[in-house]
Amino acid sequence: MLNGKHILIGLTGSIAAYKAAVLVRLLVREGAEVKVIMTDMAKKFISPLTMATLSGNPVLVEFYNPENGDWNSHVSLGLWTDLYIIAPASANTIAAMAAGIANNLLLTTYLSSRSPVIVAPAMDLDMFKHPATGNNLNILKERGVKIIEPVTGELASGLQGKGRMEEPEMILDYVKRLFQKKESLKDKKVLITAGPTREPIDPVRYITNHSSGKMGYSIASEFAERGALVTLVSGPVSVKLSGKSVRKIDVMTADEMYMSALEEYEKGADITVLCAAVADFRPKEYTGKKIKREKEDYLLSLTPNRDIAAGIGKVKREGTILIGFALETDNEVENARKKLLKKNLDAIVLNSLRDKGAGFGSETNKISIIDREGSVQEYPVKNKAEVASDIVDYVEKMLSCSNH
């Protein structure tokens, strides 16, 4: 499966460096061409000679060879690699990656890499649990870095807890799945809506909601990683796409999102995921000048916005998949299923504001997916990138069932 793949391994200073030797051997056996970058601290745990022998390539540590002046170009390495695995990844290197620090070859290559990046943390229990480490890992996840969570066990300090680098065999399985996944939705046309909308009241005020857009952007990146041709219709958000090839259309109001989504669907979307938190209402009248506070009470009249899900549901083509989202506070499953049937959806992703770790603005989400037959598949609280993977896995199963 890995024949001809260019895989770059980054080693940082950790007792788990010995596991990287096993990982390199396994990757080479699978047919990958492997190169290794080591930090100075990594050399104190395992020798460059060992890694060079196992990989079949010289180990890279410095920006240049001090004996002959050969330049080790981080740009060339970033272009060469199909996958960059940093394993073991120390807390210090993770922090430097999150901050964009480029003070060694491993880090400069990370900043230059155009390939997917995997990080396998290895550190002591208290370092892994520290809020700074958690924040740094979340930053990397938002940027599209894949994190292979450490496992629980006996640590080098003698403590028991989470911090052991995952076993090489498990990392190899993850790598195989990643390459397999990259082609699973090749050339499928996917339409996604994300973020909030803003409905102007006057030149300085508007109606909106707390949606950050993180969930929709994570779904867009996941589809793109699997080879799909993704169009993202996005309301105003501060979140950035994680370097993936996604065509993005920026909109502001619900009406703009309605028109863009319908237009893009009619161009031939195979899969549509309506994740945006669209305002149900807009001010009935827009005031061209700032409204002055001339009295204590002010009556704002609202009028309904056009329903994007219902609009696409009416023109839905046979053989296409249409998935909506529902955020509920009571009778969650019943209300979500009513919405699914009313709007001609194939499935609906349910969030409940009563669930801890779900809702707007957080790094995590907790979802259930309901199909037309009323079957409910529940998922635990996960990082939004992992939730996106679950949703796209579900879509792939729907495609597989429709093809049989």
Contacts in CASP RR format, 6 or more apart in sequence:
PFRMAT RR
TARGET T0000
AUTHOR 0000-0000-0000
METHOD contacts of the structure
MODEL  1
MLNGKHILIGLTGSIAAYKAAVLVRLLVREGAEVKVIMTDMAKKFISPLT
MATLSGNPVLVEFYNPENGDWNSHVSLGLWTDLYIIAPASANTIAAMAAG
IANNLLLTTYLSSRSPVIVAPAMDLDMFKHPATGNNLNILKERGVKIIEP
VTGELASGLQGKGRMEEPEMILDYVKRLFQKKESLKDKKVLITAGPTREP
IDPVRYITNHSSGKMGYSIASEFAERGALVTLVSGPVSVKLSGKSVRKID
VMTADEMYMSALEEYEKGADITVLCAAVADFRPKEYTGKKIKREKEDYLL
SLTPNRDIAAGIGKVKREGTILIGFALETDNEVENARKKLLKKNLDAIVL
NSLRDKGAGFGSETNKISIIDREGSVQEYPVKNKAEVASDIVDYVEKMLS
CSNH
1 30 0 8 1.000
1 176 0 8 1.000
1 179 0 8 1.000
1 180 0 8 1.000
2 27 0 8 1.000
2 30 0 8 1.000
2 31 0 8 1.000
2 32 0 8 1.000
2 175 0 8 1.000
2 176 0 8 1.000
2 179 0 8 1.000
3 30 0 8 1.000
3 31 0 8 1.000
3 32 0 8 1.000
4 31 0 8 1.000
4 32 0 8 1.000
4 33 0 8 1.000
5 31 0 8 1.000
5 32 0 8 1.000
5 33 0 8 1.000
5 82 0 8 1.000
5 83 0 8 1.000
5 179 0 8 1.000
6 32 0 8 1.000
6 33 0 8 1.000
6 35 0 8 1.000
6 80 0 8 1.000
6 81 0 8 1.000
6 82 0 8 1.000
6 83 0 8 1.000
7 27 0 8 1.000
7 32 0 8 1.000
7 33 0 8 1.000
7 34 0 8 1.000
7 35 0 8 1.000
7 81 0 8 1.000
7 82 0 8 1.000
7 83 0 8 1.000
7 84 0 8 1.000
7 85 0 8 1.000
7 175 0 8 1.000
8 34 0 8 1.000
8 35 0 8 1.000
8 36 0 8 1.000
8 37 0 8 1.000
8 77 0 8 1.000
8 78 0 8 1.000
8 80 0 8 1.000
8 81 0 8 1.000
8 83 0 8 1.000
8 84 0 8 1.000
8 85 0 8 1.000
8 109 0 8 1.000
8 113 0 8 1.000
8 115 0 8 1.000
9 20 0 8 1.000
9 23 0 8 1.000
9 24 0 8 1.000
9 27 0 8 1.000
9 34 0 8 1.000
9 35 0 8 1.000
9 36 0 8 1.000
9 37 0 8 1.000
9 51 0 8 1.000
9 55 0 8 1.000
9 85 0 8 1.000
9 86 0 8 1.000
9 87 0 8 1.000
10 20 0 8 1.000
10 36 0 8 1.000
10 37 0 8 1.000
10 38 0 8 1.000
10 42 0 8 1.000
10 84 0 8 1.000
10 85 0 8 1.000
10 86 0 8 1.000
10 87 0 8 1.000
10 106 0 8 1.000
11 17 0 8 1.000
11 20 0 8 1.000
11 36 0 8 1.000
11 37 0 8 1.000
11 38 0 8 1.000
11 39 0 8 1.000
11 42 0 8 1.000
11 46 0 8 1.000
11 51 0 8 1.000
11 86 0 8 1.000
11 87 0 8 1.000
11 88 0 8 1.000
11 106 0 8 1.000
12 39 0 8 1.000
12 41 0 8 1.000
12 42 0 8 1.000
12 86 0 8 1.000
12 88 0 8 1.000
12 89 0 8 1.000
12 90 0 8 1.000
12 92 0 8 1.000
12 93 0 8 1.000
12 106 0 8 1.000
13 39 0 8 1.000
13 41 0 8 1.000
13 42 0 8 1.000
13 44 0 8 1.000
13 45 0 8 1.000
13 88 0 8 1.000
13 90 0 8 1.000
14 42 0 8 1.000
14 45 0 8 1.000
14 88 0 8 1.000
14 89 0 8 1.000
14 90 0 8 1.000
14 122 0 8 1.000
14 123 0 8 1.000
14 165 0 8 1.000
15 45 0 8 1.000
15 122 0 8 1.000
15 156 0 8 1.000
16 87 0 8 1.000
16 88 0 8 1.000
16 122 0 8 1.000
16 164 0 8 1.000
16 165 0 8 1.000
17 42 0 8 1.000
17 45 0 8 1.000
17 46 0 8 1.000
17 88 0 8 1.000
18 45 0 8 1.000
18 46 0 8 1.000
19 87 0 8 1.000
19 88 0 8 1.000
19 165 0 8 1.000
19 167 0 8 1.000
19 168 0 8 1.000
20 36 0 8 1.000
20 46 0 8 1.000
20 51 0 8 1.000
20 87 0 8 1.000
20 88 0 8 1.000
20 168 0 8 1.000
21 46 0 8 1.000
21 50 0 8 1.000
21 51 0 8 1.000
21 54 0 8 1.000
22 168 0 8 1.000
23 85 0 8 1.000
23 87 0 8 1.000
23 168 0 8 1.000
23 171 0 8 1.000
23 172 0 8 1.000
24 34 0 8 1.000
24 36 0 8 1.000
24 51 0 8 1.000
24 54 0 8 1.000
24 55 0 8 1.000
25 54 0 8 1.000
26 168 0 8 1.000
26 169 0 8 1.000
26 172 0 8 1.000
27 34 0 8 1.000
27 172 0 8 1.000
27 175 0 8 1.000
28 34 0 8 1.000
28 54 0 8 1.000
28 55 0 8 1.000
28 56 0 8 1.000
30 172 0 8 1.000
30 176 0 8 1.000
33 57 0 8 1.000
34 55 0 8 1.000
34 56 0 8 1.000
34 57 0 8 1.000
35 55 0 8 1.000
35 57 0 8 1.000
35 60 0 8 1.000
35 77 0 8 1.000
35 80 0 8 1.000
35 81 0 8 1.000
36 48 0 8 1.000
36 51 0 8 1.000
36 52 0 8 1.000
36 55 0 8 1.000
36 57 0 8 1.000
36 59 0 8 1.000
36 60 0 8 1.000
37 59 0 8 1.000
37 60 0 8 1.000
37 61 0 8 1.000
37 77 0 8 1.000
37 105 0 8 1.000
37 106 0 8 1.000
37 109 0 8 1.000
38 48 0 8 1.000
38 51 0 8 1.000
38 59 0 8 1.000
38 60 0 8 1.000
38 61 0 8 1.000
38 106 0 8 1.000
39 61 0 8 1.000
39 93 0 8 1.000
39 104 0 8 1.000
39 106 0 8 1.000
40 61 0 8 1.000
40 104 0 8 1.000
41 90 0 8 1.000
43 61 0 8 1.000
48 59 0 8 1.000
48 61 0 8 1.000
49 59 0 8 1.000
51 59 0 8 1.000
52 58 0 8 1.000
52 59 0 8 1.000
60 72 0 8 1.000
60 77 0 8 1.000
60 105 0 8 1.000
61 105 0 8 1.000
62 72 0 8 1.000
62 105 0 8 1.000
63 71 0 8 1.000
63 72 0 8 1.000
63 74 0 8 1.000
63 105 0 8 1.000
63 108 0 8 1.000
64 70 0 8 1.000
64 71 0 8 1.000
64 72 0 8 1.000
65 72 0 8 1.000
72 105 0 8 1.000
74 105 0 8 1.000
74 108 0 8 1.000
74 109 0 8 1.000
74 111 0 8 1.000
74 112 0 8 1.000
75 112 0 8 1.000
77 109 0 8 1.000
77 112 0 8 1.000
77 113 0 8 1.000
78 84 0 8 1.000
78 109 0 8 1.000
78 112 0 8 1.000
78 113 0 8 1.000
78 114 0 8 1.000
78 115 0 8 1.000
79 112 0 8 1.000
79 114 0 8 1.000
81 113 0 8 1.000
81 115 0 8 1.000
82 115 0 8 1.000
82 179 0 8 1.000
83 115 0 8 1.000
83 116 0 8 1.000
83 117 0 8 1.000
83 118 0 8 1.000
83 175 0 8 1.000
83 178 0 8 1.000
83 179 0 8 1.000
84 109 0 8 1.000
84 110 0 8 1.000
84 113 0 8 1.000
84 115 0 8 1.000
84 116 0 8 1.000
84 117 0 8 1.000
84 118 0 8 1.000
85 117 0 8 1.000
85 118 0 8 1.000
85 120 0 8 1.000
85 171 0 8 1.000
85 175 0 8 1.000
86 93 0 8 1.000
86 97 0 8 1.000
86 106 0 8 1.000
86 110 0 8 1.000
86 117 0 8 1.000
86 118 0 8 1.000
86 119 0 8 1.000
86 120 0 8 1.000
87 118 0 8 1.000
87 119 0 8 1.000
87 120 0 8 1.000
87 122 0 8 1.000
87 148 0 8 1.000
87 165 0 8 1.000
87 171 0 8 1.000
88 120 0 8 1.000
88 121 0 8 1.000
88 122 0 8 1.000
88 165 0 8 1.000
89 119 0 8 1.000
89 120 0 8 1.000
89 121 0 8 1.000
89 122 0 8 1.000
90 121 0 8 1.000
90 122 0 8 1.000
90 123 0 8 1.000
91 121 0 8 1.000
91 123 0 8 1.000
91 127 0 8 1.000
91 128 0 8 1.000
91 130 0 8 1.000
91 133 0 8 1.000
91 136 0 8 1.000
93 106 0 8 1.000
93 107 0 8 1.000
94 119 0 8 1.000
94 121 0 8 1.000
94 133 0 8 1.000
94 136 0 8 1.000
94 137 0 8 1.000
94 140 0 8 1.000
95 132 0 8 1.000
95 133 0 8 1.000
95 136 0 8 1.000
96 103 0 8 1.000
96 107 0 8 1.000
97 107 0 8 1.000
97 110 0 8 1.000
97 119 0 8 1.000
97 136 0 8 1.000
97 140 0 8 1.000
97 145 0 8 1.000
98 135 0 8 1.000
98 136 0 8 1.000
98 137 0 8 1.000
98 139 0 8 1.000
98 140 0 8 1.000
100 107 0 8 1.000
100 111 0 8 1.000
101 107 0 8 1.000
102 108 0 8 1.000
102 111 0 8 1.000
110 117 0 8 1.000
116 144 0 8 1.000
116 146 0 8 1.000
116 178 0 8 1.000
116 225 0 8 1.000
117 144 0 8 1.000
117 145 0 8 1.000
117 146 0 8 1.000
118 145 0 8 1.000
118 146 0 8 1.000
118 147 0 8 1.000
118 148 0 8 1.000
118 171 0 8 1.000
118 174 0 8 1.000
118 175 0 8 1.000
118 178 0 8 1.000
119 137 0 8 1.000
119 140 0 8 1.000
119 145 0 8 1.000
119 146 0 8 1.000
119 147 0 8 1.000
119 148 0 8 1.000
120 147 0 8 1.000
120 148 0 8 1.000
120 150 0 8 1.000
120 165 0 8 1.000
120 166 0 8 1.000
120 171 0 8 1.000
121 128 0 8 1.000
121 133 0 8 1.000
121 137 0 8 1.000
121 147 0 8 1.000
121 148 0 8 1.000
121 149 0 8 1.000
121 150 0 8 1.000
121 163 0 8 1.000
121 165 0 8 1.000
122 150 0 8 1.000
122 163 0 8 1.000
122 164 0 8 1.000
122 165 0 8 1.000
123 133 0 8 1.000
123 150 0 8 1.000
123 163 0 8 1.000
124 155 0 8 1.000
124 156 0 8 1.000
124 157 0 8 1.000
124 159 0 8 1.000
124 163 0 8 1.000
125 155 0 8 1.000
125 157 0 8 1.000
125 159 0 8 1.000
125 160 0 8 1.000
125 161 0 8 1.000
125 162 0 8 1.000
125 163 0 8 1.000
127 133 0 8 1.000
128 150 0 8 1.000
128 162 0 8 1.000
128 163 0 8 1.000
129 162 0 8 1.000
137 147 0 8 1.000
138 363 0 8 1.000
138 383 0 8 1.000
140 147 0 8 1.000
141 147 0 8 1.000
141 363 0 8 1.000
141 383 0 8 1.000
141 385 0 8 1.000
142 214 0 8 1.000
142 239 0 8 1.000
142 240 0 8 1.000
142 242 0 8 1.000
142 385 0 8 1.000
143 240 0 8 1.000
143 242 0 8 1.000
143 243 0 8 1.000
144 221 0 8 1.000
144 242 0 8 1.000
144 243 0 8 1.000
144 244 0 8 1.000
144 385 0 8 1.000
146 174 0 8 1.000
146 178 0 8 1.000
148 166 0 8 1.000
148 170 0 8 1.000
148 171 0 8 1.000
148 174 0 8 1.000
149 162 0 8 1.000
149 166 0 8 1.000
150 162 0 8 1.000
150 163 0 8 1.000
150 164 0 8 1.000
150 165 0 8 1.000
150 166 0 8 1.000
151 162 0 8 1.000
151 163 0 8 1.000
151 164 0 8 1.000
151 165 0 8 1.000
151 166 0 8 1.000
151 167 0 8 1.000
152 160 0 8 1.000
152 161 0 8 1.000
152 162 0 8 1.000
152 163 0 8 1.000
152 164 0 8 1.000
153 160 0 8 1.000
153 161 0 8 1.000
153 162 0 8 1.000
153 163 0 8 1.000
153 164 0 8 1.000
154 160 0 8 1.000
154 164 0 8 1.000
155 161 0 8 1.000
155 163 0 8 1.000
155 164 0 8 1.000
181 225 0 8 1.000
181 226 0 8 1.000
182 225 0 8 1.000
182 226 0 8 1.000
182 227 0 8 1.000
183 226 0 8 1.000
183 227 0 8 1.000
184 226 0 8 1.000
184 227 0 8 1.000
184 396 0 8 1.000
185 223 0 8 1.000
185 226 0 8 1.000
185 227 0 8 1.000
185 228 0 8 1.000
185 392 0 8 1.000
185 396 0 8 1.000
186 226 0 8 1.000
186 227 0 8 1.000
186 228 0 8 1.000
187 227 0 8 1.000
187 228 0 8 1.000
187 229 0 8 1.000
188 223 0 8 1.000
188 227 0 8 1.000
188 228 0 8 1.000
188 229 0 8 1.000
188 270 0 8 1.000
188 271 0 8 1.000
189 228 0 8 1.000
189 229 0 8 1.000
189 231 0 8 1.000
189 267 0 8 1.000
189 268 0 8 1.000
189 269 0 8 1.000
189 270 0 8 1.000
189 271 0 8 1.000
190 220 0 8 1.000
190 223 0 8 1.000
190 228 0 8 1.000
190 229 0 8 1.000
190 230 0 8 1.000
190 231 0 8 1.000
190 269 0 8 1.000
190 270 0 8 1.000
190 271 0 8 1.000
190 272 0 8 1.000
190 273 0 8 1.000
191 230 0 8 1.000
191 231 0 8 1.000
191 233 0 8 1.000
191 261 0 8 1.000
191 264 0 8 1.000
191 265 0 8 1.000
191 269 0 8 1.000
191 271 0 8 1.000
191 272 0 8 1.000
191 273 0 8 1.000
192 216 0 8 1.000
192 219 0 8 1.000
192 220 0 8 1.000
192 223 0 8 1.000
192 230 0 8 1.000
192 231 0 8 1.000
192 232 0 8 1.000
192 233 0 8 1.000
192 272 0 8 1.000
192 273 0 8 1.000
192 274 0 8 1.000
192 275 0 8 1.000
193 216 0 8 1.000
193 232 0 8 1.000
193 233 0 8 1.000
193 234 0 8 1.000
193 257 0 8 1.000
193 261 0 8 1.000
193 273 0 8 1.000
193 274 0 8 1.000
193 275 0 8 1.000
193 276 0 8 1.000
193 278 0 8 1.000
193 308 0 8 1.000
194 213 0 8 1.000
194 215 0 8 1.000
194 216 0 8 1.000
194 217 0 8 1.000
194 219 0 8 1.000
194 220 0 8 1.000
194 232 0 8 1.000
194 233 0 8 1.000
194 234 0 8 1.000
194 235 0 8 1.000
194 237 0 8 1.000
194 275 0 8 1.000
194 276 0 8 1.000
195 211 0 8 1.000
195 212 0 8 1.000
195 213 0 8 1.000
195 216 0 8 1.000
195 234 0 8 1.000
195 235 0 8 1.000
195 236 0 8 1.000
195 237 0 8 1.000
195 275 0 8 1.000
195 276 0 8 1.000
195 277 0 8 1.000
196 208 0 8 1.000
196 209 0 8 1.000
196 210 0 8 1.000
196 211 0 8 1.000
196 213 0 8 1.000
196 235 0 8 1.000
196 236 0 8 1.000
196 237 0 8 1.000
196 276 0 8 1.000
196 277 0 8 1.000
196 278 0 8 1.000
196 279 0 8 1.000
197 208 0 8 1.000
197 235 0 8 1.000
197 251 0 8 1.000
197 252 0 8 1.000
197 253 0 8 1.000
197 254 0 8 1.000
197 256 0 8 1.000
197 257 0 8 1.000
197 276 0 8 1.000
197 277 0 8 1.000
197 278 0 8 1.000
197 279 0 8 1.000
197 305 0 8 1.000
198 206 0 8 1.000
198 207 0 8 1.000
198 208 0 8 1.000
198 235 0 8 1.000
198 236 0 8 1.000
198 252 0 8 1.000
198 253 0 8 1.000
198 279 0 8 1.000
199 206 0 8 1.000
199 207 0 8 1.000
199 208 0 8 1.000
199 253 0 8 1.000
199 254 0 8 1.000
199 279 0 8 1.000
199 281 0 8 1.000
199 282 0 8 1.000
199 283 0 8 1.000
199 305 0 8 1.000
200 206 0 8 1.000
200 253 0 8 1.000
200 283 0 8 1.000
200 286 0 8 1.000
201 207 0 8 1.000
201 283 0 8 1.000
201 286 0 8 1.000
201 287 0 8 1.000
201 291 0 8 1.000
201 300 0 8 1.000
202 286 0 8 1.000
202 287 0 8 1.000
202 288 0 8 1.000
202 289 0 8 1.000
202 290 0 8 1.000
202 291 0 8 1.000
203 288 0 8 1.000
203 289 0 8 1.000
203 290 0 8 1.000
204 290 0 8 1.000
205 290 0 8 1.000
205 291 0 8 1.000
207 279 0 8 1.000
207 281 0 8 1.000
207 282 0 8 1.000
207 283 0 8 1.000
208 279 0 8 1.000
209 277 0 8 1.000
209 279 0 8 1.000
209 360 0 8 1.000
210 277 0 8 1.000
210 360 0 8 1.000
210 361 0 8 1.000
211 237 0 8 1.000
211 276 0 8 1.000
211 277 0 8 1.000
211 360 0 8 1.000
211 361 0 8 1.000
212 237 0 8 1.000
212 238 0 8 1.000
212 239 0 8 1.000
212 360 0 8 1.000
212 361 0 8 1.000
213 234 0 8 1.000
213 235 0 8 1.000
213 237 0 8 1.000
213 239 0 8 1.000
213 275 0 8 1.000
213 276 0 8 1.000
214 239 0 8 1.000
214 361 0 8 1.000
214 363 0 8 1.000
214 384 0 8 1.000
215 275 0 8 1.000
215 365 0 8 1.000
215 384 0 8 1.000
215 387 0 8 1.000
215 388 0 8 1.000
216 232 0 8 1.000
216 273 0 8 1.000
216 275 0 8 1.000
216 276 0 8 1.000
216 388 0 8 1.000
217 232 0 8 1.000
217 234 0 8 1.000
217 237 0 8 1.000
217 239 0 8 1.000
217 240 0 8 1.000
217 241 0 8 1.000
217 242 0 8 1.000
218 384 0 8 1.000
218 385 0 8 1.000
218 387 0 8 1.000
218 388 0 8 1.000
219 273 0 8 1.000
219 275 0 8 1.000
219 388 0 8 1.000
219 391 0 8 1.000
219 392 0 8 1.000
220 230 0 8 1.000
220 232 0 8 1.000
220 241 0 8 1.000
220 244 0 8 1.000
220 246 0 8 1.000
221 241 0 8 1.000
221 242 0 8 1.000
221 243 0 8 1.000
221 244 0 8 1.000
221 246 0 8 1.000
221 385 0 8 1.000
221 388 0 8 1.000
222 385 0 8 1.000
222 388 0 8 1.000
222 389 0 8 1.000
222 391 0 8 1.000
222 392 0 8 1.000
223 230 0 8 1.000
223 271 0 8 1.000
223 392 0 8 1.000
224 230 0 8 1.000
224 244 0 8 1.000
224 245 0 8 1.000
224 246 0 8 1.000
225 244 0 8 1.000
226 392 0 8 1.000
226 396 0 8 1.000
228 271 0 8 1.000
229 247 0 8 1.000
230 244 0 8 1.000
230 245 0 8 1.000
230 246 0 8 1.000
230 247 0 8 1.000
231 246 0 8 1.000
231 247 0 8 1.000
231 248 0 8 1.000
231 249 0 8 1.000
231 264 0 8 1.000
231 269 0 8 1.000
232 241 0 8 1.000
232 246 0 8 1.000
232 247 0 8 1.000
232 248 0 8 1.000
232 249 0 8 1.000
233 249 0 8 1.000
233 251 0 8 1.000
233 257 0 8 1.000
233 260 0 8 1.000
233 261 0 8 1.000
233 264 0 8 1.000
233 276 0 8 1.000
234 248 0 8 1.000
234 249 0 8 1.000
234 250 0 8 1.000
234 251 0 8 1.000
234 276 0 8 1.000
235 250 0 8 1.000
235 251 0 8 1.000
235 252 0 8 1.000
235 257 0 8 1.000
235 276 0 8 1.000
236 250 0 8 1.000
236 252 0 8 1.000
241 248 0 8 1.000
249 260 0 8 1.000
249 264 0 8 1.000
251 257 0 8 1.000
251 260 0 8 1.000
253 279 0 8 1.000
253 282 0 8 1.000
254 278 0 8 1.000
254 279 0 8 1.000
254 282 0 8 1.000
254 305 0 8 1.000
254 306 0 8 1.000
254 308 0 8 1.000
255 282 0 8 1.000
255 305 0 8 1.000
255 306 0 8 1.000
257 276 0 8 1.000
257 278 0 8 1.000
257 308 0 8 1.000
258 305 0 8 1.000
258 306 0 8 1.000
258 308 0 8 1.000
258 311 0 8 1.000
261 272 0 8 1.000
261 274 0 8 1.000
261 308 0 8 1.000
261 312 0 8 1.000
262 308 0 8 1.000
262 311 0 8 1.000
262 312 0 8 1.000
262 315 0 8 1.000
265 272 0 8 1.000
265 312 0 8 1.000
265 315 0 8 1.000
266 315 0 8 1.000
268 317 0 8 1.000
268 320 0 8 1.000
269 320 0 8 1.000
270 319 0 8 1.000
270 320 0 8 1.000
270 321 0 8 1.000
271 320 0 8 1.000
271 321 0 8 1.000
271 323 0 8 1.000
271 395 0 8 1.000
272 312 0 8 1.000
272 320 0 8 1.000
272 321 0 8 1.000
272 322 0 8 1.000
272 323 0 8 1.000
273 323 0 8 1.000
273 324 0 8 1.000
273 391 0 8 1.000
273 395 0 8 1.000
274 308 0 8 1.000
274 309 0 8 1.000
274 312 0 8 1.000
274 322 0 8 1.000
274 323 0 8 1.000
274 324 0 8 1.000
274 325 0 8 1.000
275 324 0 8 1.000
275 325 0 8 1.000
275 349 0 8 1.000
276 308 0 8 1.000
277 327 0 8 1.000
277 360 0 8 1.000
278 305 0 8 1.000
278 308 0 8 1.000
279 305 0 8 1.000
280 304 0 8 1.000
280 305 0 8 1.000
281 302 0 8 1.000
281 303 0 8 1.000
281 304 0 8 1.000
281 305 0 8 1.000
282 302 0 8 1.000
282 303 0 8 1.000
282 305 0 8 1.000
283 300 0 8 1.000
283 301 0 8 1.000
283 302 0 8 1.000
283 303 0 8 1.000
284 301 0 8 1.000
284 302 0 8 1.000
284 303 0 8 1.000
285 301 0 8 1.000
291 298 0 8 1.000
307 343 0 8 1.000
309 322 0 8 1.000
309 324 0 8 1.000
309 339 0 8 1.000
309 343 0 8 1.000
309 345 0 8 1.000
310 342 0 8 1.000
310 343 0 8 1.000
310 344 0 8 1.000
311 343 0 8 1.000
312 322 0 8 1.000
313 322 0 8 1.000
313 343 0 8 1.000
313 344 0 8 1.000
313 345 0 8 1.000
314 344 0 8 1.000
316 322 0 8 1.000
316 344 0 8 1.000
319 402 0 8 1.000
321 346 0 8 1.000
321 347 0 8 1.000
321 395 0 8 1.000
321 398 0 8 1.000
321 399 0 8 1.000
321 402 0 8 1.000
322 344 0 8 1.000
322 345 0 8 1.000
322 346 0 8 1.000
323 345 0 8 1.000
323 346 0 8 1.000
323 347 0 8 1.000
323 348 0 8 1.000
323 349 0 8 1.000
323 391 0 8 1.000
323 395 0 8 1.000
324 339 0 8 1.000
324 340 0 8 1.000
324 343 0 8 1.000
324 345 0 8 1.000
324 347 0 8 1.000
324 348 0 8 1.000
324 349 0 8 1.000
325 348 0 8 1.000
325 349 0 8 1.000
325 350 0 8 1.000
325 351 0 8 1.000
326 332 0 8 1.000
326 335 0 8 1.000
326 336 0 8 1.000
326 339 0 8 1.000
326 340 0 8 1.000
326 348 0 8 1.000
326 349 0 8 1.000
326 350 0 8 1.000
326 351 0 8 1.000
327 351 0 8 1.000
327 352 0 8 1.000
327 353 0 8 1.000
327 359 0 8 1.000
328 335 0 8 1.000
328 336 0 8 1.000
328 350 0 8 1.000
328 351 0 8 1.000
328 352 0 8 1.000
328 353 0 8 1.000
329 352 0 8 1.000
329 353 0 8 1.000
329 354 0 8 1.000
332 350 0 8 1.000
332 352 0 8 1.000
332 354 0 8 1.000
332 368 0 8 1.000
333 350 0 8 1.000
333 368 0 8 1.000
333 370 0 8 1.000
333 376 0 8 1.000
336 348 0 8 1.000
336 350 0 8 1.000
336 368 0 8 1.000
336 370 0 8 1.000
337 348 0 8 1.000
337 370 0 8 1.000
337 374 0 8 1.000
339 345 0 8 1.000
339 348 0 8 1.000
340 347 0 8 1.000
340 348 0 8 1.000
340 370 0 8 1.000
340 372 0 8 1.000
341 372 0 8 1.000
345 372 0 8 1.000
346 371 0 8 1.000
346 372 0 8 1.000
346 398 0 8 1.000
347 369 0 8 1.000
347 370 0 8 1.000
347 371 0 8 1.000
347 372 0 8 1.000
347 394 0 8 1.000
347 398 0 8 1.000
348 369 0 8 1.000
348 370 0 8 1.000
349 367 0 8 1.000
349 368 0 8 1.000
349 369 0 8 1.000
349 391 0 8 1.000
350 367 0 8 1.000
350 368 0 8 1.000
350 369 0 8 1.000
350 370 0 8 1.000
351 358 0 8 1.000
351 359 0 8 1.000
351 365 0 8 1.000
351 366 0 8 1.000
351 367 0 8 1.000
352 358 0 8 1.000
352 366 0 8 1.000
353 359 0 8 1.000
355 366 0 8 1.000
355 381 0 8 1.000
356 366 0 8 1.000
356 381 0 8 1.000
357 364 0 8 1.000
357 365 0 8 1.000
357 366 0 8 1.000
357 381 0 8 1.000
358 364 0 8 1.000
358 365 0 8 1.000
358 366 0 8 1.000
358 367 0 8 1.000
358 381 0 8 1.000
359 365 0 8 1.000
363 383 0 8 1.000
363 384 0 8 1.000
364 381 0 8 1.000
364 382 0 8 1.000
364 383 0 8 1.000
364 384 0 8 1.000
364 387 0 8 1.000
365 381 0 8 1.000
365 382 0 8 1.000
365 384 0 8 1.000
365 387 0 8 1.000
366 379 0 8 1.000
366 380 0 8 1.000
366 381 0 8 1.000
366 382 0 8 1.000
367 378 0 8 1.000
367 379 0 8 1.000
367 387 0 8 1.000
367 390 0 8 1.000
367 391 0 8 1.000
368 376 0 8 1.000
368 377 0 8 1.000
368 378 0 8 1.000
368 379 0 8 1.000
369 376 0 8 1.000
369 377 0 8 1.000
369 379 0 8 1.000
369 391 0 8 1.000
369 394 0 8 1.000
370 376 0 8 1.000
370 377 0 8 1.000
377 394 0 8 1.000
379 387 0 8 1.000
379 390 0 8 1.000
382 390 0 8 1.000
END
